Amino acid sequence: MRVRVEHDYYGVPLWLMKEYLMQLGGREVDENVIEGEGWRAELRKAERRHIGSLSVGGATTIFFGEQETLDVLFERLHWKTLRGGG
C-alpha cells in the first residue's frame, strides 16, 4: 500500500536535501521532485523556526511509496541528516 509521509529537516537546506536524495539513488524529475526506485519526494522550503533570537530554516519533504521502501530510505537518509553541533 502506498503511503504519504511528510518530514521537516531543519538545518538541512533544500539544495542539500536534493543532493542527499540523489546520492541515495534518486533522480531529479522536476526542480523540486526527486524519484528513486519505488519512492518519490516532493521538496519545499520549511517554514522558519524561531527559538528566542535563533531562526532556523530547512527543507520539508513529502515522500510517497510503499512503507517498507520508505523505511529503508529513511534509515539511510537519517545518517546523512544528522547535524553534529546543531
C-alpha positions, 0 to 999 in steps of 0.5 A, spaced: 500 500 500 502 506 498 503 511 503 504 519 504 509 521 509 511 528 510 518 530 514 521 537 516 529 537 516 531 543 519 538 545 518 538 541 512 537 546 506 533 544 500 539 544 495 542 539 500 536 535 501 536 534 493 543 532 493 542 527 499 536 524 495 540 523 489 546 520 492 541 515 495 539 513 488 534 518 486 533 522 480 531 529 479 524 529 475 522 536 476 526 542 480 523 540 486 521 532 485 526 527 486 524 519 484 528 513 486 526 506 485 519 505 488 519 512 492 518 519 490 519 526 494 516 532 493 521 538 496 519 545 499 522 550 503 520 549 511 517 554 514 522 558 519 523 556 526 524 561 531 527 559 538 528 566 542 533 570 537 535 563 533 531 562 526 532 556 523 530 554 516 530 547 512 527 543 507 520 539 508 519 533 504 513 529 502 515 522 500 510 517 497 511 509 496 510 503 499 512 503 507 517 498 507 521 502 501 520 508 505 523 505 511 529 503 508 530 510 505 529 513 511 534 509 515 539 511 510 537 518 509 537 519 517 545 518 517 546 523 512 541 528 516 544 528 522 547 535 524 553 534 529 553 541 533 546 543 531 
